[in-house]
Amino acid sequence: MGRIASALIRDDIRRSVARKVPALRDGGSDAYDTLQLTDSVIDELEDARAERRAVHVLPHKEGGGIPKAVDLLTSVHPMRTGTSTDSRPAHAFEIRNINEQIGFQWVMGGEKYQSRLSRQLETFYPDSHIEVDELPEPELLPFREDWHLAAARLELKLQGKKERYYPIKHIDVEGFENDPYGSITSEMVGEREAETVTNVATQVIFRPAPSDWYKGGVLEPSIHDVADDLEENVQPADTKDIVREMVSKEGIDLTEARTQKRGKNKKTTAAADAVRRQAGQKGYEVNIRIVAVGQDPEIAISRVDETADMFEGYYDSDTQQGFDCVPMSGEDLLKLVQLAMRREYVDRGMTMGVRTAAGVVHVPNESINTQNVSWTRTSNAGDVPADSPRFSEWLSPAIGWDTPDRSVKRDPDEWIYAIEQSQPTEAAIAAVTEQDQETQPADEQTESSQPNGTEAVY
């Protein structure tokens, strides 16, 4: 029992320290570092780019928003998802600040999903301008020689098998009136009077979770078990409480000693409801990365760190769930950016229901007040109906912009049109003239029949 107890105590200590110092987790550091870009490093990063086309979105101020993203993510989620990674391709949603202009793009896991996304974007964001990139390899940020690279990734504050079900703040939680993208994009831009250029990208990799992601397993509780414990306010006991119980009792039940029931209250009930509502939803496994490239290394680091701080807006006080920032340095820095260029998913234990994931993956609207966002200024509401007749192109292929014999030099009778000539014939003109004369009033006919030399008296 002594060995078991000491192992439990070490596990508690390790978990509590790891939560306070995210750098002790895989692939991170306790401080930022930058990597100066050389030709060889740039080539290495460019070679890592995914061979997929990006879908660019210029949002409209009167459309978009988080609720529409719930429908969008649901529509691109496969109906049946097993545990195989081949049936669950990873997609990327990216917010990019390049030359002080904020833009949004999606990089889907395959051509099938790219086509589906384009159609669904037109359905749920009809006023947005959607364009598929012509380049087969999507760009993340422009890399330039002698510039400096900085990066970080985000993890959940609570990462246990139970705690990963605790949601961040989302649209079902009261108090989520403001879109967090407003503060995030503002920090990505930084100070407008900055003398140096810094480009920043926030990347969210999302992969469909197995359809039974919330059901748990043999060694993992289900989402209903977690909700019940939250409602009863069952919490792990402190290590000192475990030791005290072991000293005072013999034959102690370690499971009982490691938990404490503190009673129900409004806060725990609300947290339990937020957890329980995720049951039955489609889920996504998520990575979040922040990358900056700038002329000044300190400013590049500050852009990453301050952007990561703005993700504090997703902190849910009921479940105490939010994000921790893990800075990158050394080889981990280069590896993280390569993963970002490949749009590759790495399992970090971050799984979200679709209504929670929509908070970090959506097209914004006018609720964010960042002036540097590239908005579309036209709406599709006044488009010509699909069944309206349209004019065809010219039939003559010889006429082009570079053709010396332009239209102003050509006889109009020589033009060939793809539509029938609408000019009336001479017979039609004569018939209309004769009809007008027959219906003309008598006094007008008398006046018009007077000789030119006769002066009318009025």
C-alpha positions in Angstrom: 0.0 0.0 0.0 2.9 2.3 0.8 4.2 2.1 -2.8 0.7 2.7 -4.2 0.2 5.7 -2.0 3.5 7.2 -2.8 2.8 6.7 -6.5 -0.5 8.5 -6.1 1.1 11.4 -4.2 3.8 11.7 -6.9 1.1 11.7 -9.6 -0.8 14.5 -7.7 2.3 16.6 -7.4 3.3 16.1 -11.0 -0.2 17.1 -12.3 -0.5 20.2 -10.0 3.0 21.4 -11.1 2.3 20.7 -14.8 -0.9 22.7 -14.6 1.0 25.7 -13.2 4.0 25.4 -15.5 2.8 24.4 -19.0 6.4 24.2 -20.1 6.8 20.8 -18.3 4.4 19.2 -20.9 5.5 17.8 -24.2 7.1 20.1 -26.7 7.3 23.4 -24.9 9.5 25.8 -23.0 9.2 28.2 -20.1 10.3 31.1 -22.2 10.0 32.3 -25.8 12.8 32.2 -28.3 13.1 33.3 -31.9 14.6 31.7 -35.0 16.2 34.0 -37.6 15.2 33.0 -41.1 17.8 32.0 -43.6 17.4 30.7 -47.1 17.8 27.1 -46.0 15.2 27.5 -43.2 12.8 29.2 -45.5 13.2 26.4 -48.1 12.6 23.8 -45.3 9.4 25.6 -44.3 8.2 26.0 -47.8 8.8 22.3 -48.5 6.5 21.5 -45.6 3.4 23.2 -47.1 0.4 21.0 -47.6 -0.6 20.3 -51.2 -4.2 21.6 -50.7 -5.9 24.8 -52.0 -7.0 27.4 -49.5 -10.5 28.8 -49.5 -10.4 32.6 -48.8 -13.4 34.3 -47.1 -14.1 38.0 -47.1 -16.9 38.3 -44.5 -19.8 40.6 -44.7 -20.6 42.8 -41.6 -24.2 41.8 -41.6 -23.6 38.1 -41.8 -21.5 35.5 -40.2 -21.2 35.0 -36.5 -20.8 32.0 -34.2 -24.3 30.5 -34.5 -23.9 30.0 -38.2 -20.5 28.3 -37.6 -22.4 25.5 -35.6 -24.4 24.7 -38.8 -21.3 24.9 -41.0 -19.1 22.6 -38.8 -22.0 20.2 -38.5 -22.4 20.1 -42.3 -18.7 19.3 -43.0 -18.5 16.7 -40.3 -18.8 13.1 -41.6 -21.9 11.3 -40.5 -19.9 8.2 -39.5 -16.5 8.6 -37.9 -14.5 5.7 -36.5 -11.2 5.6 -34.7 -9.2 5.4 -37.9 -7.3 8.6 -38.7 -7.8 8.0 -42.5 -11.6 8.5 -42.1 -11.0 11.7 -40.0 -8.9 14.2 -42.0 -7.6 17.3 -40.3 -8.8 20.7 -41.5 -7.4 24.2 -40.7 -9.0 27.5 -40.1 -6.6 30.5 -40.1 -6.8 34.2 -39.2 -3.9 36.0 -40.8 -2.6 39.5 -40.3 -0.4 40.3 -43.3 0.7 43.9 -43.8 -1.9 45.1 -41.2 -4.8 43.5 -43.0 -6.8 40.7 -41.3 -8.0 37.9 -43.6 -9.6 34.5 -43.1 -8.9 31.2 -44.9 -9.8 27.5 -44.6 -7.5 24.7 -45.7 -9.5 21.5 -45.8 -8.2 17.9 -45.6 -9.0 17.0 -49.2 -10.7 18.2 -52.4 -14.0 16.6 -51.4 -14.1 18.5 -48.2 -12.9 21.7 -50.0 -15.8 21.5 -52.4 -18.3 20.8 -49.6 -17.0 23.7 -47.5 -17.3 26.1 -50.5 -20.9 25.1 -51.0 -21.8 25.3 -47.3 -20.1 28.7 -46.9 -22.3 30.0 -49.6 -25.3 28.6 -47.8 -24.6 29.8 -44.3 -22.6 33.0 -45.1 -24.4 34.0 -48.3 -23.2 37.6 -48.3 -19.5 36.7 -47.8 -17.1 36.7 -50.8 -15.6 33.2 -51.2 -12.7 32.4 -53.5 -10.6 29.2 -53.9 -6.9 29.9 -54.2 -5.3 29.1 -57.6 -2.1 28.0 -55.9 -2.0 24.3 -55.0 0.1 24.9 -51.8 -1.5 27.3 -49.3 0.5 30.1 -47.7 0.6 30.7 -44.0 2.8 33.8 -43.7 5.3 35.4 -46.0 8.8 34.3 -44.9 11.7 36.7 -45.6 15.4 36.3 -45.1 16.8 37.8 -41.8 13.3 38.1 -40.3 12.5 36.5 -37.0 10.1 33.6 -36.3 8.2 33.2 -33.0 5.4 30.8 -32.0 3.4 29.2 -29.3 0.5 26.7 -28.9 -2.5 26.6 -26.6 -3.5 23.8 -24.3 -6.5 23.3 -22.0 -5.9 24.4 -18.4 -7.5 21.2 -17.1 -6.2 18.2 -19.0 -7.2 15.1 -17.0 -9.3 12.4 -18.5 -12.3 13.9 -16.7 -11.4 17.5 -17.1 -11.1 17.4 -20.9 -14.9 17.2 -21.0 -15.1 20.6 -19.2 -16.0 23.1 -22.0 -14.5 26.5 -22.5 -16.9 29.4 -22.7 -19.3 29.0 -25.7 -22.6 30.3 -27.1 -24.7 28.2 -24.6 -23.1 29.9 -21.7 -24.5 33.2 -20.4 -22.1 36.1 -20.7 -20.7 35.3 -24.1 -22.1 38.3 -25.8 -18.9 39.6 -27.3 -17.0 37.7 -30.0 -13.5 37.0 -28.7 -12.1 37.5 -32.2 -12.4 41.3 -31.6 -9.7 41.3 -28.9 -7.6 38.6 -30.6 -7.4 40.3 -34.0 -6.6 43.6 -32.3 -3.6 42.1 -30.6 -2.5 40.4 -33.8 -2.3 43.8 -35.5 -0.6 45.5 -32.5 0.3 49.2 -32.4 -0.6 51.0 -35.6 2.4 53.3 -35.2 4.9 50.5 -35.1 8.0 51.2 -37.1 8.6 47.5 -37.9 6.5 45.0 -39.8 5.2 41.9 -38.0 2.8 39.4 -39.6 0.8 37.0 -37.4 -1.3 34.0 -38.0 -3.6 32.1 -35.6 -4.2 28.6 -36.8 -6.9 26.2 -35.5 -6.6 22.6 -36.6 -9.8 20.6 -36.2 -10.3 16.9 -36.8 -13.6 15.1 -36.5 -13.7 13.1 -33.3 -15.1 9.5 -33.2 -18.8 9.5 -33.0 -18.7 8.1 -29.5 -16.2 10.5 -28.1 -18.4 11.4 -25.1 -19.2 7.9 -24.1 -15.9 7.1 -22.3 -14.5 3.6 -22.0 -13.1 1.0 -19.6 -10.4 3.3 -18.2 -12.1 6.6 -19.0 -15.3 8.1 -17.5 -18.2 9.1 -19.7 -19.4 12.6 -20.0 -22.4 11.7 -17.9 -20.2 10.5 -15.1 -18.2 13.7 -15.2 -21.4 15.8 -15.1 -22.7 13.9 -12.1 -19.5 14.4 -10.2 -19.6 18.1 -11.0 -23.2 18.4 -9.9 -22.3 16.6 -6.6 -19.2 18.8 -6.3 -16.9 15.8 -6.1 -13.4 17.0 -6.3 -9.9 15.4 -5.8 -8.6 15.7 -2.3 -5.3 17.5 -1.7 -2.2 15.4 -1.3 -1.9 16.4 2.4 -5.5 15.2 3.0 -4.6 11.8 1.6 -1.5 11.5 3.8 -3.5 12.6 6.8 -6.1 10.0 6.2 -3.5 7.3 5.7 -1.8 8.1 9.0 -5.0 8.2 10.9 -6.6 5.1 9.5 -5.7 1.6 8.6 -7.1 -0.2 5.6 -8.1 3.1 4.1 -10.1 3.2 0.8 -7.8 5.2 -1.5 -10.7 6.0 -3.8 -12.6 7.5 -0.9 -9.6 9.4 0.4 -8.8 10.9 -3.0 -12.2 12.6 -3.3 -14.3 15.1 -1.4 -18.0 15.9 -1.7 -18.6 19.5 -1.0 -22.3 19.7 -1.8 -24.4 21.2 -4.7 -24.6 24.8 -5.5 -25.7 27.0 -8.4 -22.2 27.1 -9.8 -21.7 23.4 -9.9 -25.1 22.7 -11.3 -24.5 25.2 -14.1 -21.1 23.6 -14.8 -22.7 20.1 -14.9 -25.4 21.2 -17.3 -22.8 22.7 -19.6 -20.9 19.4 -19.6 -24.0 17.3 -20.0 -25.3 19.3 -23.0 -22.3 18.1 -25.1 -23.6 14.5 -25.0 -24.8 13.5 -28.5 -23.1 16.3 -30.3 -20.6 15.8 -33.0 -17.1 16.5 -31.7 -13.9 17.9 -32.9 -10.3 17.3 -31.8 -8.5 20.7 -31.8 -5.0 22.2 -32.0 -4.4 26.0 -31.7 -1.2 27.6 -32.8 0.0 31.2 -33.0 2.9 32.1 -35.4 4.6 35.5 -36.0 7.2 36.6 -38.4 8.7 40.1 -38.0 11.7 42.3 -38.5 12.2 42.7 -34.7 12.5 39.6 -32.6 11.1 41.2 -29.4 8.1 42.5 -31.2 7.5 39.1 -32.9 7.5 37.5 -29.4 5.2 40.1 -28.0 2.7 39.7 -30.8 2.5 36.0 -30.1 2.3 36.3 -26.4 -0.3 39.1 -26.4 -2.5 37.3 -28.9 -2.3 34.2 -26.7 -3.4 36.3 -23.7 -6.5 37.3 -25.5 -7.7 33.7 -25.6 -8.4 34.3 -21.9 -11.8 35.5 -23.2 -12.7 31.8 -23.6 -12.3 31.1 -19.9 -15.4 29.6 -18.3 -15.6 30.4 -14.6 -18.1 27.7 -13.9 -16.0 24.8 -15.2 -12.7 26.7 -14.6 -11.7 25.6 -18.1 -9.7 27.8 -20.4 -6.4 27.9 -22.3 -2.8 27.9 -21.2 -0.1 29.3 -23.5 3.0 27.1 -24.2 5.9 29.1 -25.7 8.2 27.5 -28.3 11.9 27.7 -28.5 14.8 25.8 -30.2 13.9 22.7 -32.2 10.3 22.8 -30.9 9.8 26.2 -32.5 10.8 25.0 -35.9 8.9 21.7 -35.5 5.7 23.6 -34.5 5.9 25.9 -37.6 6.5 22.9 -39.8 3.4 21.2 -38.4 1.5 24.5 -39.0 2.7 24.5 -42.7 1.6 20.9 -43.2 -1.8 21.7 -41.4 -1.1 18.6 -39.4 -3.0 17.5 -36.2 -1.2 16.4 -33.0 -3.1 14.8 -30.3 -3.1 17.1 -27.2 -6.2 15.8 -25.6 -8.3 18.8 -26.6 -11.8 17.6 -27.7 -14.8 19.9 -28.1 -18.4 19.5 -28.9 -19.4 21.3 -32.1 -21.1 24.1 -30.3 -17.9 24.7 -28.3 -15.6 24.4 -31.3 -17.7 27.0 -33.2 -16.4 29.6 -30.8 -12.8 29.2 -32.1 -13.7 28.3 -35.7 -16.1 30.8 -37.3 -16.4 33.7 -39.7 -17.0 37.0 -37.7 -19.4 39.8 -38.4 -19.6 43.5 -37.3 -19.6 42.5 -33.6 -15.8 42.7 -33.8 -14.6 46.3 -34.1 -11.1 45.7 -35.6 -10.6 48.3 -38.3 -8.0 46.2 -40.2 -10.4 43.4 -41.1 -10.9 42.9 -44.8 -14.7 43.1 -45.3 -16.7 42.6 -48.5 -18.8 45.7 -49.2 -21.2 44.0 -51.5 -24.2 41.8 -50.8 -25.7 39.0 -52.8 -29.2 40.1 -51.9 -29.6 42.1 -55.2 -28.2 39.4 -57.6 -29.9 38.7 -60.9 -32.3 35.7 -60.5 -30.8 32.4 -61.7 -33.5 32.0 -64.4 -33.1 35.4 -66.0 -32.1 35.5 -69.7 -28.4 36.4 -70.3 -26.6 37.7 -73.4 -24.0 35.4 -74.9 -20.4 36.2 -75.7 -19.3 37.5 -79.2 -19.2 34.8 -81.8 -16.2 36.3 -83.6 -13.0 35.0 -82.0 -10.8 37.4 -83.9 -11.7 40.4 -81.7 -9.6 40.7 -78.6 -8.0 43.4 -76.4 -4.7 43.1 -78.2 -6.3 43.0 -81.7 -5.1 45.9 -83.9 -8.5 46.1 -85.7 -10.6 47.3 -82.8 -14.4 47.8 -82.8 -14.1 51.6 -83.4 -12.5 50.9 -86.8 -14.8 48.2 -88.0 -18.0 48.7 -90.0 -20.9 48.0 -87.7 -22.6 45.9 -90.4 -19.7 43.5 -90.2 -20.2 42.6 -86.5 -21.7 39.2 -85.8 -23.8 38.8 -82.7 -24.9 35.7 -80.8 -28.4 37.1 -80.6 -30.9 37.9 -83.3 -30.9 41.4 -84.8 -33.4 43.6 -83.1 -33.5 46.4 -85.7 -37.0 46.7 -87.4 -37.3 46.2 -91.1 -38.4 48.9 -93.6 -41.8 47.3 -94.1 -42.4 47.3 -90.4 -41.4 51.0 -90.2 -43.8 51.9 -93.1 -46.7 50.0 -91.5 -46.3 51.8 -88.2 -46.0 55.2 -89.9 -49.2 54.6 -91.9 -51.1 53.6 -88.8 -49.9 56.7 -86.9 -51.2 58.9 -89.8 -54.7 57.3 -89.7 -55.1 57.9 -86.0 -53.8 61.4 -86.1 -56.4 64.2 -85.1 -58.0 66.2 -87.9 -56.8 69.6 -86.7 -53.2 68.2 -86.7 -53.6 66.8 -90.2 -54.9 70.3 -91.4 -52.0 72.1 -89.9 -49.5 69.7 -91.2 -51.0 69.9 -94.7 -50.6 73.7 -95.0 -48.1 75.0 -97.5 -44.7 76.0 -96.1 -45.3 79.6 -97.1 -48.7 79.9 -95.4 -48.6 81.6 -92.0 -50.9 80.1 -89.4 -53.0 82.6 -87.5 -53.3 82.0 -83.8 
